[in-house]
Amino acid sequence: EMLKALSAVSVDASMLVVPPHRNPWLLLGVAVPFALHLVVLYSEFLGIPAFGESFGLVPLSLAHWKSVFLWSVPILLVDEVLKSIGRYLNGKKLQQQQQD
C-alpha cells in the first residue's frame, strides 16, 4: 500500500517521469508510518516487547519480507500499465477532438 502511494505522485505520468522525491510530504507520509510499523514489529529488539505483544505481532523473517515485496511489486507494475493505457486513451481522445 505504501509503495502504491509513491506511485500516486501523478495520475497519468509514470514514476520514472515524475519520481516520488518531487513531493517531500508524500515521502514523509510514507516513511513515518513505515518507521512506526517497524518499531512495533521489532519492538522486542528495541527493549519494548509490549508494543508487539499488544498487537499480537512477531518480527518478520527475511523470507517473510521477500514475500511481502513479491506481492507488492506487481501492484506497482499494474499501476504503471494502467497509467500507460490511460495516456494512450487520452492521446487518442485529444486527437479526435483536434480533428473535429
Wavefront OBJ file of the C-alpha trace (Angstrom):
o trace
v 0.000 0.000 0.000
v 2.812 2.384 0.815
v 4.546 1.590 -2.466
v 1.312 2.351 -4.292
v 1.203 5.718 -2.546
v 4.617 6.507 -4.024
v 3.209 5.733 -7.449
v 0.383 8.212 -6.890
v 2.609 11.268 -7.345
v 0.992 11.653 -10.747
v -2.273 10.228 -12.034
v -1.014 9.988 -15.625
v 2.767 10.116 -15.604
v 4.989 7.163 -14.826
v 7.058 7.013 -11.647
v 10.092 7.191 -13.923
v 8.963 10.562 -15.309
v 7.638 12.080 -12.082
v 9.680 10.483 -9.293
v 8.276 10.333 -5.751
v 11.009 12.591 -4.361
v 9.311 15.522 -6.108
v 6.809 15.519 -3.255
v 8.640 15.557 0.085
v 5.344 15.451 2.002
v 4.461 12.190 0.289
v 7.842 10.738 1.216
v 7.301 11.810 4.811
v 3.766 10.404 4.728
v 5.152 7.030 3.653
v 8.334 6.995 5.748
v 6.744 7.831 9.102
v 4.075 5.081 9.060
v 6.636 2.594 7.736
v 9.010 3.503 10.564
v 6.178 3.114 13.073
v 5.369 -0.309 11.617
v 8.999 -1.329 12.030
v 9.097 -0.048 15.610
v 6.029 -2.106 16.517
v 7.262 -5.190 14.631
v 10.752 -5.096 16.100
v 9.882 -3.586 19.493
v 11.223 -6.716 21.169
v 14.712 -5.836 19.902
v 14.249 -2.219 20.999
v 13.567 -3.300 24.574
v 9.826 -2.591 24.433
v 8.275 -6.021 23.834
v 4.848 -4.803 24.961
v 4.312 -2.936 21.667
v 4.473 -6.022 19.501
v 2.706 -8.175 22.052
v -0.207 -5.748 22.368
v -0.869 -6.112 18.640
v -0.074 -9.823 18.568
v 2.833 -9.272 16.165
v 6.143 -11.025 15.816
v 9.193 -9.857 13.839
v 9.252 -10.841 10.172
v 11.956 -13.118 8.867
v 13.857 -12.397 5.673
v 11.670 -14.941 3.873
v 8.561 -13.073 5.005
v 9.973 -9.737 3.802
v 10.694 -11.319 0.425
v 7.111 -12.495 0.267
v 5.856 -9.001 1.098
v 7.888 -7.488 -1.738
v 6.954 -10.243 -4.185
v 3.282 -9.434 -3.584
v 3.821 -5.639 -3.582
v 5.900 -5.052 -6.691
v 3.333 -6.441 -9.164
v 0.857 -3.847 -7.886
v 3.273 -1.117 -8.981
v 3.678 -2.755 -12.368
v -0.089 -2.984 -12.861
v -0.450 0.651 -11.834
v 2.199 1.714 -14.365
v 0.480 -0.308 -17.112
v -2.853 1.317 -16.252
v -1.241 4.767 -16.402
v 0.210 3.909 -19.800
v -3.194 2.786 -21.090
v -4.725 5.985 -19.714
v -2.134 8.129 -21.511
v -2.789 6.252 -24.751
v -6.563 6.668 -24.482
v -6.257 10.343 -23.535
v -3.976 10.892 -26.532
v -6.492 9.255 -28.878
v -9.305 11.333 -27.399
v -7.297 14.523 -27.837
v -6.540 13.614 -31.466
v -10.227 13.046 -32.157
v -11.116 16.409 -30.590
v -8.494 18.187 -32.689
v -9.796 16.573 -35.885
v -13.373 17.660 -35.140
l 1 2 3 4 5 6 7 8 9 10 11 12 13 14 15 16 17 18 19 20 21 22 23 24 25 26 27 28 29 30 31 32 33 34 35 36 37 38 39 40 41 42 43 44 45 46 47 48 49 50 51 52 53 54 55 56 57 58 59 60 61 62 63 64 65 66 67 68 69 70 71 72 73 74 75 76 77 78 79 80 81 82 83 84 85 86 87 88 89 90 91 92 93 94 95 96 97 98 99 100
